[in-house]
Amino acid sequence: MNQLVYLGLGANVGDRESNLFTAIAALDVRDDIAVNRTASIYETDPLYNTDQPKFLNSVVEIETNLQPESMLQVCQGIEMMLGRPSNRKKNEPRLIDIDILAYETVSVELGELIIPHPVLFSRKFVLVPWAEIAPKFVVQDYGKTVSDLLSLCPDISNVKKYKLEKTA
């Protein structure tokens, strides 16, 4: 059975735009994943380790029959393909970061994999793009829509739509 899954993507070093688009394309070419919708790209200030470049963030809605553990492996494989080291410090600059935000009807708590993402409610850089594509999606375990979570979000950081650079 296919489930709706939401992924948060972020990049703040290298060719940030290209890294996001390549990650989305890598998801879309798989037979077991269908990319339904992609939010606009937003430029955001780094939250925790503020001494690093700004991030580009987006949220992607996919459909998949993959179990959450397999989806995590796919996300980590794409991160590695794009050059993100497997042993990395938390909140450091990154070429790409793909987080599983929510599965339609599934809650998971397995070591490093927690779904829905445990701090998504406090991150505007996740909620703003997510609300653009799925404002009425009810986040499992929170019992609130993405729009509701955004209206309650304590994060006051700057999240603004990013103007894509024109290519020749």
Backbone as a chain_set.jsonl record, in Angstrom:
{"seq": "MNQLVYLGLGANVGDRESNLFTAIAALDVRDDIAVNRTASIYETDPLYNTDQPKFLNSVVEIETNLQPESMLQVCQGIEMMLGRPSNRKKNEPRLIDIDILAYETVSVELGELIIPHPVLFSRKFVLVPWAEIAPKFVVQDYGKTVSDLLSLCPDISNVKKYKLEKTA", "coords": {"N": [[0.844, -1.196, 0.0], [0.625, 2.123, -0.938], [1.932, 5.013, 0.654], [1.56, 8.442, 1.633], [4.353, 10.468, 1.973], [6.4, 12.841, 3.559], [9.242, 14.737, 2.933], [11.934, 16.618, 4.182], [14.242, 18.827, 2.783], [17.529, 20.13, 2.741], [20.298, 22.349, 2.135], [23.48, 23.862, 2.408], [26.067, 24.314, 1.541], [28.39, 24.215, -1.218], [26.935, 23.844, -4.499], [24.054, 24.833, -3.811], [21.396, 24.939, -4.89], [21.534, 23.088, -7.043], [22.182, 20.792, -5.604], [19.795, 20.336, -4.161], [17.954, 19.96, -6.306], [19.102, 17.74, -7.586], [18.906, 15.793, -5.592], [16.107, 15.545, -5.432], [15.556, 14.638, -8.016], [16.922, 12.2, -7.894], [15.306, 10.827, -6.129], [12.974, 10.719, -7.642], [13.567, 9.112, -9.874], [13.416, 6.541, -9.045], [11.674, 3.428, -9.062], [10.037, 2.75, -6.965], [9.192, 5.037, -5.774], [7.212, 7.903, -6.07], [7.361, 11.209, -6.923], [5.207, 13.602, -5.908], [4.604, 16.359, -5.318], [6.464, 19.392, -5.022], [7.657, 21.809, -2.873], [8.231, 25.385, -3.056], [11.551, 26.791, -3.101], [13.211, 27.883, -0.225], [15.155, 30.369, 1.375], [17.045, 30.254, 4.265], [18.059, 31.216, 7.559], [20.761, 29.704, 9.364], [19.998, 27.706, 12.207], [21.005, 26.534, 14.732], [23.864, 26.194, 14.862], [25.125, 29.013, 14.138], [27.222, 30.114, 12.752], [27.684, 29.716, 9.876], [26.999, 29.235, 6.322], [23.884, 30.447, 4.797], [20.932, 28.41, 4.474], [19.334, 26.565, 1.822], [16.092, 25.435, 1.612], [13.518, 22.974, 1.207], [10.414, 21.169, 0.806], [9.257, 17.95, 0.002], [6.63, 16.067, -1.354], [6.011, 12.711, -1.487], [4.951, 9.532, -2.838], [5.055, 6.249, -1.718], [5.724, 2.723, -1.397], [7.599, 1.855, 0.244], [8.929, 0.796, 3.363], [9.456, 2.678, 6.403], [12.153, 2.3, 7.38], [13.514, 1.423, 5.114], [13.122, 3.641, 3.502], [14.644, 5.51, 4.883], [17.191, 4.459, 4.358], [17.308, 4.899, 1.601], [17.262, 7.729, 1.534], [19.654, 8.302, 2.944], [21.449, 7.105, 1.195], [21.217, 8.749, -1.073], [22.15, 11.133, 0.034], [24.83, 10.375, 0.515], [25.635, 9.856, -2.131], [25.655, 12.428, -3.111], [27.805, 13.428, -1.797], [27.826, 13.818, 0.955], [29.363, 13.205, 4.011], [29.283, 10.117, 5.902], [29.897, 9.967, 8.617], [29.26, 12.531, 10.578], [29.031, 15.739, 12.17], [26.42, 16.997, 14.242], [24.294, 19.615, 13.14], [26.145, 20.882, 11.473], [27.6, 22.53, 8.547], [26.233, 21.473, 5.385], [26.214, 19.544, 2.378], [23.925, 18.308, 1.505], [20.86, 17.487, 3.071], [18.501, 15.2, 3.99], [15.536, 14.757, 5.473], [13.154, 12.59, 6.906], [10.03, 13.666, 7.365], [7.317, 13.001, 7.897], [5.215, 10.133, 7.761], [2.238, 9.09, 6.23], [0.398, 7.499, 7.887], [1.935, 6.396, 9.84], [3.857, 5.927, 12.769], [7.112, 5.958, 14.051], [9.74, 4.747, 16.057], [12.852, 4.127, 16.172], [15.846, 3.933, 17.199], [17.939, 6.035, 15.489], [15.931, 6.805, 13.812], [13.08, 8.564, 13.889], [9.731, 9.064, 13.485], [6.758, 10.909, 13.364], [9.131, 13.517, 12.507], [10.997, 14.538, 15.276], [11.381, 17.293, 16.018], [10.069, 18.882, 14.228], [7.92, 20.602, 14.631], [8.975, 22.92, 15.648], [10.388, 24.238, 13.737], [10.56, 26.603, 11.437], [11.706, 26.611, 8.896], [11.06, 24.166, 7.909], [8.264, 23.988, 8.209], [7.154, 26.193, 6.762], [7.678, 25.751, 3.882], [6.379, 23.267, 3.752], [3.748, 23.811, 4.46], [3.022, 25.164, 2.225], [2.572, 23.209, 0.258], [0.998, 21.239, 1.46], [-1.054, 22.137, 3.408], [-3.204, 21.205, 4.932], [-2.574, 18.689, 5.784], [-2.634, 16.316, 8.299], [-0.515, 15.858, 10.91], [0.696, 12.906, 12.047], [0.567, 11.784, 15.388], [0.839, 14.423, 16.38], [-1.636, 15.461, 15.896], [-2.427, 17.736, 14.612], [-2.79, 20.061, 11.885], [-0.439, 20.87, 9.268], [-0.531, 23.61, 8.755], [-1.653, 24.524, 11.2], [0.416, 23.808, 12.952], [2.411, 25.496, 11.969], [1.318, 28.001, 12.596], [1.537, 27.938, 15.322], [4.217, 27.786, 15.744], [7.234, 28.41, 17.455], [9.547, 29.418, 16.363], [11.381, 32.155, 15.221], [12.962, 32.725, 13.117], [14.346, 33.888, 9.973], [12.689, 33.131, 7.056], [12.593, 33.017, 3.748], [11.213, 33.172, 0.437], [13.165, 31.836, -2.142], [14.864, 33.182, -4.864], [15.315, 31.667, -7.833], [18.38, 31.186, -9.537], [19.009, 32.372, -12.764], [19.672, 30.298, -15.518], [21.848, 29.991, -18.308]], "CA": [[0.0, 0.0, 0.0], [1.403, 3.363, -0.986], [1.671, 6.035, 1.673], [2.118, 9.775, 1.429], [5.495, 10.716, 2.84], [6.95, 14.18, 3.38], [10.672, 14.819, 3.187], [12.524, 17.95, 4.245], [15.56, 18.874, 2.168], [18.292, 21.336, 3.039], [21.688, 22.395, 1.684], [24.052, 25.194, 2.604], [27.397, 24.442, 0.966], [28.434, 23.744, -2.601], [25.872, 24.389, -5.336], [22.868, 24.497, -3.004], [20.257, 24.666, -5.779], [21.789, 21.841, -7.757], [22.104, 19.69, -4.636], [18.379, 20.057, -3.901], [17.329, 19.402, -7.509], [19.666, 16.41, -7.819], [18.305, 14.896, -4.602], [14.714, 15.301, -5.836], [15.625, 13.791, -9.215], [17.34, 10.86, -7.463], [14.101, 10.191, -5.571], [11.969, 10.557, -8.69], [13.912, 8.07, -10.847], [13.186, 5.218, -8.454], [10.37, 2.838, -9.376], [9.235, 2.587, -5.753], [8.888, 6.374, -5.245], [6.656, 8.882, -7.012], [7.356, 12.566, -6.382], [3.934, 14.249, -6.243], [4.682, 17.827, -5.267], [7.661, 19.978, -4.426], [7.448, 23.196, -2.446], [9.23, 26.357, -3.493], [12.786, 26.776, -2.317], [13.288, 28.991, 0.718], [16.463, 30.616, 1.96], [16.831, 30.353, 5.705], [19.23, 31.374, 8.414], [21.043, 28.517, 10.166], [19.394, 27.874, 13.528], [21.714, 26.155, 15.953], [25.241, 26.63, 14.651], [24.833, 30.164, 13.279], [28.421, 30.531, 12.037], [27.76, 28.948, 8.637], [26.187, 29.869, 5.278], [22.429, 30.25, 4.815], [20.433, 27.181, 3.871], [18.169, 26.478, 0.947], [15.243, 24.36, 2.115], [12.258, 22.687, 0.532], [9.733, 19.952, 1.259], [8.766, 17.156, -1.118], [5.612, 15.046, -1.068], [6.174, 11.53, -2.33], [4.181, 8.336, -2.526], [5.932, 5.083, -1.776], [5.333, 1.548, -0.613], [8.753, 1.518, 1.083], [8.799, 0.934, 4.809], [10.283, 3.803, 6.858], [13.574, 1.956, 7.488], [14.037, 1.407, 3.746], [13.124, 5.023, 3.029], [15.818, 6.127, 5.503], [18.365, 4.005, 3.605], [17.287, 5.614, 0.32], [17.666, 9.116, 1.812], [21.081, 8.318, 3.288], [22.175, 6.763, -0.029], [21.25, 9.957, -1.902], [23.075, 12.061, 0.704], [26.2, 9.901, 0.256], [25.887, 10.048, -3.559], [25.931, 13.851, -3.315], [29.061, 13.781, -1.146], [27.747, 14.063, 2.394], [30.032, 12.119, 4.746], [28.375, 9.374, 6.783], [30.156, 10.385, 10.004], [29.192, 13.994, 10.548], [28.563, 16.351, 13.411], [25.085, 17.585, 14.195], [24.176, 21.062, 12.867], [27.282, 21.381, 10.71], [27.257, 22.803, 7.152], [26.044, 20.227, 4.654], [25.915, 19.555, 0.946], [22.509, 17.933, 1.403], [20.274, 16.828, 4.23], [17.142, 14.754, 3.677], [14.873, 14.249, 6.681], [11.779, 12.098, 6.792], [9.217, 14.461, 8.285], [6.12, 12.276, 8.305], [4.526, 9.133, 6.94], [0.807, 9.342, 6.343], [-0.288, 6.867, 9.026], [2.915, 5.595, 10.574], [4.773, 6.501, 13.755], [8.26, 5.062, 14.186], [10.808, 5.136, 16.969], [13.882, 3.104, 16.044], [17.182, 4.528, 17.269], [18.09, 7.34, 14.848], [14.761, 7.088, 12.98], [11.865, 8.91, 14.633], [8.726, 9.64, 12.587], [7.173, 12.126, 12.683], [10.396, 14.118, 12.936], [10.71, 14.998, 16.645], [11.41, 18.732, 16.255], [9.518, 19.611, 13.074], [6.973, 21.618, 15.098], [9.672, 24.136, 16.062], [11.269, 24.661, 12.65], [9.871, 27.318, 10.357], [12.287, 26.247, 7.602], [10.336, 22.964, 7.482], [6.82, 24.214, 8.18], [6.742, 27.153, 5.721], [7.503, 25.085, 2.588], [5.422, 22.158, 3.876], [2.398, 24.406, 4.446], [2.753, 25.583, 0.846], [2.082, 22.094, -0.56], [0.075, 20.346, 2.171], [-1.425, 22.839, 4.644], [-4.23, 20.488, 5.703], [-2.082, 17.378, 6.188], [-2.609, 16.158, 9.756], [0.721, 15.173, 11.268], [0.524, 11.784, 12.966], [1.041, 11.995, 16.772], [0.613, 15.803, 16.801], [-3.071, 15.715, 15.786], [-2.614, 19.091, 14.09], [-2.389, 20.212, 10.499], [0.815, 21.591, 9.059], [-0.852, 25.042, 8.956], [-1.79, 24.766, 12.64], [1.754, 23.753, 13.548], [3.114, 26.717, 11.574], [0.778, 29.151, 13.352], [1.976, 27.785, 16.716], [5.669, 27.6, 15.753], [7.943, 29.439, 18.213], [10.723, 29.836, 15.601], [11.223, 33.497, 14.642], [14.034, 32.919, 12.132], [13.989, 34.431, 8.666], [12.449, 32.136, 6.012], [12.028, 33.769, 2.618], [11.262, 32.479, -0.842], [14.433, 31.994, -2.831], [14.752, 33.448, -6.299], [16.241, 30.784, -8.546], [19.3, 31.861, -10.439], [18.743, 32.046, -14.173], [20.762, 29.601, -16.213], [21.929, 30.404, -19.723]], "C": [[0.882, 1.251, 0.0], [0.971, 4.32, 0.11], [2.235, 7.367, 1.204], [3.233, 9.966, 2.445], [6.003, 12.12, 2.52], [8.402, 14.174, 3.811], [11.092, 16.274, 3.225], [13.916, 17.888, 3.664], [16.237, 20.19, 2.499], [19.711, 21.217, 2.529], [22.235, 23.79, 1.945], [25.507, 25.325, 2.178], [27.395, 23.836, -0.435], [27.361, 24.452, -3.417], [24.544, 23.987, -4.705], [21.671, 24.127, -3.865], [20.395, 23.306, -6.442], [21.674, 20.645, -6.817], [20.658, 19.323, -4.337], [17.726, 19.386, -5.106], [17.827, 17.988, -7.804], [19.07, 15.398, -6.843], [16.865, 14.545, -4.99], [14.678, 14.389, -7.063], [15.997, 12.358, -8.847], [16.186, 10.107, -6.806], [13.148, 9.807, -6.698], [12.297, 9.445, -9.679], [13.657, 6.662, -10.311], [11.776, 4.72, -8.784], [9.453, 2.777, -8.155], [8.888, 3.924, -5.085], [8.306, 7.227, -6.367], [6.662, 10.241, -6.333], [6.078, 13.242, -6.855], [4.059, 15.751, -6.359], [5.969, 18.241, -4.583], [7.346, 21.421, -4.077], [8.482, 24.093, -3.123], [10.479, 26.183, -2.632], [12.815, 28.045, -1.469], [14.718, 29.122, 1.203], [16.26, 30.924, 3.435], [18.151, 30.53, 6.439], [19.479, 30.065, 9.148], [20.567, 28.742, 11.602], [20.353, 27.651, 14.69], [23.176, 26.573, 15.911], [25.144, 27.777, 13.647], [26.038, 30.652, 12.479], [28.635, 29.65, 10.809], [26.846, 29.609, 7.605], [24.687, 29.589, 5.446], [22.071, 28.96, 4.09], [19.432, 27.479, 2.765], [17.394, 25.264, 1.434], [14.017, 24.191, 1.235], [11.658, 21.442, 1.173], [9.151, 19.275, 0.025], [7.728, 16.167, -0.604], [5.83, 13.897, -2.039], [5.122, 10.493, -1.953], [5.124, 7.161, -2.666], [5.305, 3.928, -1.015], [6.503, 1.083, 0.248], [8.41, 1.691, 2.563], [9.738, 2.055, 5.265], [11.78, 3.496, 6.929], [14.228, 1.949, 6.105], [14.113, 2.82, 3.182], [14.315, 5.774, 3.613], [17.083, 5.73, 4.742], [18.456, 4.708, 2.25], [17.786, 7.048, 0.526], [19.154, 9.203, 2.111], [21.948, 7.989, 2.07], [22.299, 7.97, -0.951], [22.198, 10.989, -1.289], [24.527, 11.671, 0.419], [26.578, 10.127, -1.203], [26.268, 11.508, -3.853], [27.142, 14.339, -2.512], [28.975, 14.087, 0.333], [28.416, 12.91, 3.139], [29.07, 11.426, 5.705], [28.635, 9.688, 8.255], [30.266, 11.899, 10.028], [28.678, 14.499, 11.887], [27.189, 16.953, 13.188], [25.193, 19.098, 13.958], [25.407, 21.68, 12.205], [26.817, 21.734, 9.296], [27.126, 21.485, 6.389], [25.719, 20.46, 3.188], [24.439, 19.242, 0.721], [22.091, 17.268, 2.712], [18.857, 16.461, 3.824], [16.567, 14.128, 4.941], [13.488, 13.738, 6.338], [10.966, 12.845, 7.834], [8.037, 13.661, 8.805], [5.738, 11.238, 7.261], [3.059, 9.318, 7.232], [0.183, 8.77, 7.619], [0.659, 6.12, 9.954], [3.699, 6.453, 11.568], [5.882, 5.483, 13.965], [9.197, 5.627, 15.241], [11.818, 3.999, 17.012], [15.249, 3.76, 16.053], [17.21, 5.905, 16.637], [16.88, 7.723, 13.997], [13.529, 7.31, 13.849], [10.934, 9.632, 13.664], [7.419, 9.741, 13.365], [8.438, 12.709, 13.315], [10.169, 14.822, 14.275], [10.725, 16.509, 16.876], [10.815, 19.545, 15.099], [8.597, 20.745, 13.498], [7.65, 22.943, 15.444], [10.587, 24.691, 14.972], [10.475, 25.287, 11.507], [10.406, 26.923, 8.98], [11.703, 24.945, 7.054], [8.863, 23.3, 7.257], [6.366, 25.164, 7.075], [6.623, 26.463, 4.355], [6.462, 23.96, 2.63], [3.996, 22.704, 3.806], [2.021, 24.878, 3.04], [2.127, 24.449, 0.034], [1.057, 21.211, 0.142], [-0.406, 20.971, 3.486], [-2.398, 22.06, 5.528], [-3.815, 19.074, 6.109], [-2.003, 17.327, 7.709], [-1.4, 15.294, 10.119], [0.437, 14.162, 12.371], [1.189, 12.12, 14.312], [0.833, 13.428, 17.273], [-0.877, 16.135, 16.777], [-3.388, 17.115, 15.291], [-2.194, 19.119, 12.632], [-1.058, 20.948, 10.431], [0.592, 23.09, 9.268], [-0.974, 25.388, 10.431], [-0.42, 24.779, 13.319], [2.547, 25.01, 13.209], [2.62, 27.913, 12.389], [1.215, 29.114, 14.818], [3.503, 27.761, 16.863], [6.376, 28.744, 16.486], [9.151, 30.026, 17.466], [10.474, 31.208, 14.964], [12.294, 33.774, 13.586], [13.462, 33.361, 10.783], [13.869, 33.303, 7.638], [11.816, 32.873, 4.843], [12.194, 32.976, 1.328], [12.543, 32.842, -1.563], [14.191, 32.198, -4.313], [15.796, 32.585, -7.007], [17.113, 31.584, -9.485], [19.008, 31.425, -11.862], [19.946, 31.366, -14.774], [20.705, 29.972, -17.689], [21.35, 29.35, -20.64]], "O": [[1.77, 1.401, 0.84], [-0.21, 4.416, 0.444], [3.234, 7.427, 0.487], [3.073, 9.663, 3.627], [6.032, 12.534, 1.361], [8.756, 13.685, 4.884], [10.657, 17.074, 2.396], [14.695, 16.999, 4.008], [15.594, 21.239, 2.534], [20.272, 20.122, 2.489], [21.543, 24.785, 1.731], [26.124, 26.359, 2.434], [26.515, 23.051, -0.788], [26.928, 25.546, -3.056], [23.982, 22.939, -5.023], [21.004, 23.124, -3.61], [19.481, 22.483, -6.401], [21.131, 19.606, -7.192], [20.319, 18.142, -4.266], [17.034, 18.378, -4.966], [17.048, 17.133, -8.226], [18.763, 14.27, -7.228], [16.454, 13.39, -4.888], [13.858, 13.473, -7.135], [15.458, 11.408, -9.415], [16.1, 8.884, -6.916], [12.586, 8.712, -6.706], [11.38, 8.879, -10.276], [13.685, 5.697, -11.074], [10.815, 5.49, -8.784], [8.23, 2.755, -8.297], [8.357, 3.95, -3.975], [8.842, 7.267, -7.475], [6.041, 10.414, -5.284], [5.88, 13.435, -8.055], [3.671, 16.346, -7.365], [6.488, 17.556, -3.703], [6.823, 22.166, -4.906], [9.471, 23.62, -3.683], [10.462, 25.526, -1.591], [12.484, 29.133, -1.94], [15.41, 28.127, 1.417], [15.418, 31.742, 3.806], [19.203, 30.063, 6.003], [18.528, 29.377, 9.521], [20.715, 29.837, 12.146], [20.487, 28.521, 15.55], [23.665, 27.233, 16.828], [25.088, 27.541, 12.44], [25.891, 31.517, 11.615], [29.631, 28.933, 10.709], [26.014, 30.444, 7.958], [24.279, 28.648, 6.126], [22.801, 28.487, 3.218], [18.767, 28.515, 2.773], [17.966, 24.195, 1.644], [13.544, 25.137, 0.605], [12.301, 20.758, 1.969], [8.624, 19.93, -0.874], [7.911, 15.522, 0.428], [5.834, 14.085, -3.256], [4.493, 10.57, -0.898], [5.899, 7.085, -3.619], [4.48, 4.116, -0.121], [6.42, 0.045, 0.904], [7.693, 2.615, 2.949], [10.717, 2.349, 4.58], [12.596, 4.346, 6.574], [15.358, 2.412, 5.944], [15.057, 3.158, 2.468], [14.934, 6.585, 2.923], [17.951, 6.569, 4.505], [19.545, 5.068, 1.803], [18.637, 7.523, -0.225], [19.842, 10.081, 1.59], [23.047, 8.524, 1.924], [23.354, 8.195, -1.545], [22.958, 11.642, -2.004], [25.355, 12.53, 0.117], [27.699, 10.54, -1.497], [27.091, 11.783, -4.725], [27.469, 15.526, -2.542], [29.945, 14.567, 0.919], [28.065, 11.751, 2.916], [28.162, 12.051, 6.252], [27.704, 9.678, 9.06], [31.248, 12.472, 9.555], [27.992, 13.793, 12.627], [26.845, 17.365, 12.08], [26.071, 19.765, 14.507], [25.671, 22.872, 12.366], [25.749, 21.287, 8.878], [27.809, 20.507, 6.695], [25.051, 21.424, 2.814], [23.789, 19.835, -0.14], [22.879, 16.582, 3.362], [18.097, 17.314, 3.364], [17.049, 13.1, 5.416], [12.745, 14.364, 5.581], [11.179, 12.684, 9.036], [7.779, 13.638, 10.008], [5.911, 11.434, 6.059], [2.676, 9.664, 8.35], [-0.491, 9.494, 8.351], [0.223, 5.301, 10.763], [4.142, 7.556, 11.246], [5.622, 4.283, 14.046], [9.419, 6.836, 15.309], [11.672, 3.041, 17.772], [15.762, 4.111, 14.99], [16.6, 6.843, 17.151], [16.808, 8.85, 13.508], [13.004, 6.38, 14.461], [11.286, 10.666, 13.096], [7.0, 8.757, 13.974], [8.768, 12.442, 14.471], [9.241, 15.622, 14.397], [10.131, 16.973, 17.85], [11.035, 20.753, 15.006], [8.499, 21.752, 12.796], [6.984, 23.975, 15.527], [11.459, 25.515, 15.249], [9.816, 24.6, 10.726], [9.653, 26.899, 8.006], [11.838, 24.657, 5.865], [8.287, 22.936, 6.232], [5.294, 24.964, 6.503], [5.575, 26.568, 3.716], [5.75, 23.732, 1.652], [3.136, 22.109, 3.156], [0.839, 24.977, 2.709], [1.247, 24.695, -0.791], [0.312, 20.496, -0.529], [-0.191, 20.403, 4.556], [-2.409, 22.241, 6.745], [-4.604, 18.342, 6.707], [-1.382, 18.186, 8.334], [-1.286, 14.148, 9.686], [0.001, 14.511, 13.468], [2.279, 12.692, 14.333], [0.667, 13.633, 18.476], [-1.338, 16.986, 17.538], [-4.484, 17.627, 15.52], [-1.365, 18.323, 12.19], [-0.613, 21.562, 11.401], [1.42, 23.765, 9.88], [-0.466, 26.418, 10.873], [-0.131, 25.642, 14.148], [3.273, 25.535, 14.053], [3.42, 28.744, 12.821], [1.256, 30.152, 15.479], [4.019, 27.72, 17.98], [6.147, 29.913, 16.178], [9.713, 31.03, 17.902], [9.484, 31.402, 14.258], [12.509, 34.925, 13.204], [12.271, 33.221, 10.506], [14.844, 32.597, 7.378], [10.664, 33.301, 4.914], [13.155, 32.229, 1.143], [12.954, 34.002, -1.59], [13.412, 31.476, -4.936], [16.999, 32.752, -6.807], [16.663, 32.525, -10.138], [18.787, 30.243, -12.127], [21.087, 31.785, -14.577], [19.634, 30.233, -18.237], [21.336, 29.531, -21.857]]}, "num_chains": 1, "name": "protein.A"}
